[in-house]
């Protein structure tokens, strides 16, 4: 299951020694809801290999602003606290797996 990002656990999460994938989403966003099952599947498939997290932009707007999130869903890939890849919009699972595998 994907970790819910909040302002309390955000810094600790992005400083993980593992690859971190954060899905920026909102409850009112149709494409975000369509992507959610894929994010959960990836969380299971890559359990122990990377951190999979979700950030509700309505509840954590300051985090979305910090990363310049302009549209959702946006998936950020973070290594050592730095964004190394960004995927905007609803994309097939295969596209995300390709990015993950290239970064692991």
C-alpha positions as CSV (number, residue, x, y, z in Angstrom):
1,X,0.0,0.0,0.0
2,X,1.2,3.5,-0.9
3,X,2.3,5.7,1.9
4,X,0.2,8.9,2.5
5,X,2.5,11.9,2.3
6,X,1.8,14.7,4.8
7,X,3.9,17.7,5.9
8,X,4.9,15.7,8.9
9,X,6.5,12.8,7.1
10,X,7.4,14.5,3.8
11,X,11.1,15.4,4.4
12,X,11.9,12.0,6.0
13,X,10.3,10.2,3.1
14,X,12.1,12.0,0.3
15,X,15.4,11.5,2.1
16,X,15.0,7.7,1.9
17,X,18.0,5.9,0.6
18,X,15.6,4.0,-1.7
19,X,14.0,5.4,-4.9
20,X,10.8,7.3,-3.9
21,X,7.8,7.6,-6.3
22,X,5.2,10.2,-5.3
23,X,1.8,10.4,-7.0
24,X,0.3,13.9,-6.7
25,X,-3.5,13.6,-6.9
26,X,-6.8,14.9,-5.6
27,X,-10.2,13.2,-4.9
28,X,-12.0,15.3,-7.5
29,X,-9.5,14.3,-10.3
30,X,-10.9,11.6,-12.6
31,X,-7.5,10.7,-14.2
32,X,-6.0,10.5,-10.7
33,X,-8.7,8.0,-9.6
34,X,-8.0,6.0,-12.8
35,X,-4.2,5.9,-12.0
36,X,-4.7,4.9,-8.3
37,X,-5.0,1.1,-8.8
38,X,-1.8,1.2,-10.9
39,X,0.1,3.1,-8.1
40,X,-1.1,0.5,-5.6
41,X,0.0,-2.4,-7.9
42,X,3.4,-0.8,-8.3
43,X,3.6,-0.4,-4.5
44,X,3.1,-4.2,-4.1
45,X,5.4,-5.2,-7.0
46,X,8.3,-3.0,-5.8
47,X,7.8,-3.5,-2.1
48,X,11.2,-3.3,-0.3
49,X,12.9,-1.9,-3.5
50,X,11.4,1.6,-3.4
51,X,9.0,3.8,-1.5
52,X,5.7,4.5,-3.2
53,X,3.7,7.4,-1.8
54,X,0.7,9.5,-2.6
55,X,0.2,13.2,-1.9
56,X,-3.3,14.7,-1.9
57,X,-2.6,18.2,-3.2
58,X,-5.7,19.6,-1.5
59,X,-4.5,18.5,2.0
60,X,-0.8,19.2,1.3
61,X,-0.8,22.2,-1.1
62,X,2.5,23.5,0.2
63,X,4.3,20.3,-1.0
64,X,2.7,20.6,-4.4
65,X,3.8,24.2,-4.7
66,X,7.3,23.3,-3.6
67,X,7.6,20.9,-6.5
68,X,5.8,23.2,-9.0
69,X,3.0,20.7,-9.6
70,X,0.7,22.4,-12.2
71,X,-1.5,19.5,-13.3
72,X,-2.4,16.2,-11.8
73,X,-1.9,13.4,-11.8
74,X,1.9,14.0,-11.7
75,X,4.3,11.3,-10.5
76,X,7.7,12.4,-9.3
77,X,10.7,10.0,-8.9
78,X,13.1,11.1,-6.2
79,X,16.6,9.9,-5.4
80,X,18.6,11.3,-2.5
81,X,16.1,14.1,-2.1
82,X,16.3,15.2,-5.7
83,X,13.7,14.8,-8.4
84,X,15.2,12.6,-11.1
85,X,12.2,12.0,-13.3
86,X,8.7,13.4,-13.7
87,X,5.6,11.9,-15.4
88,X,2.5,14.1,-16.0
89,X,-0.9,12.8,-16.8
90,X,-2.6,9.4,-16.9
91,X,-0.1,6.9,-18.3
92,X,0.0,3.1,-18.8
93,X,1.6,1.0,-16.0
94,X,4.2,-0.1,-18.5
95,X,5.5,3.5,-18.9
96,X,5.9,3.9,-15.1
97,X,7.6,0.4,-14.8
98,X,10.1,1.4,-17.5
99,X,11.0,4.6,-15.6
100,X,11.2,2.7,-12.3
101,X,13.4,-0.1,-13.7
102,X,15.8,2.5,-15.3
103,X,16.2,4.2,-11.9
104,X,16.6,1.2,-9.7
